[in-house]
């Protein structure tokens, strides 16, 4: 997709993109056949509301998608733009690499009670 290509080539720190996840969910008309179509969900996380807004209004890929929607080139289209802000400080939980237990206090705590290391994960 044009948007994925735009994100791939962008300076993510400059535009404030933390992460982008693109999900394709297959939908079947026939139980044993190939998928009839896919539902697409795109989730983006930004450093701030302003970063998201600036990308939204300046992105050629986004403008192209909106134009396809208004021209009715897209068969179906729905979107929602929302901002989620934590109401409390973030609480990180890690997972043990051996017993799969939840380990409270990540990233300071990096070892499970069983002695195995916590699976490392990036912090943004």
Rosetta blueprint (number, residue, H / E / L):
1 X L
2 X H
3 X H
4 X H
5 X H
6 X H
7 X H
8 X H
9 X H
10 X L
11 X L
12 X H
13 X H
14 X H
15 X H
16 X L
17 X E
18 X E
19 X E
20 X E
21 X E
22 X E
23 X E
24 X E
25 X E
26 X E
27 X E
28 X L
29 X L
30 X L
31 X L
32 X L
33 X L
34 X L
35 X L
36 X L
37 X E
38 X E
39 X E
40 X E
41 X E
42 X E
43 X E
44 X E
45 X E
46 X E
47 X L
48 X L
49 X H
50 X H
51 X H
52 X H
53 X H
54 X H
55 X H
56 X H
57 X H
58 X H
59 X L
60 X H
61 X H
62 X H
63 X H
64 X H
65 X H
66 X H
67 X H
68 X H
69 X H
70 X H
71 X L
72 X L
73 X L
74 X L
75 X L
76 X L
77 X L
78 X L
79 X L
80 X L
81 X L
82 X L
83 X L
84 X L
85 X L
86 X L
87 X L
88 X L
89 X L
90 X L
91 X L
92 X L
93 X E
94 X E
95 X E
96 X E
97 X L
98 X L
99 X L
100 X L
101 X L
102 X E
103 X E
104 X E
105 X L
106 X L
107 X L
108 X L
109 X L
110 X L
111 X E
112 X L
113 X L
114 X L
115 X L
116 X L
117 X E
118 X E
119 X L
120 X L
121 X L
122 X L
123 X L
124 X L
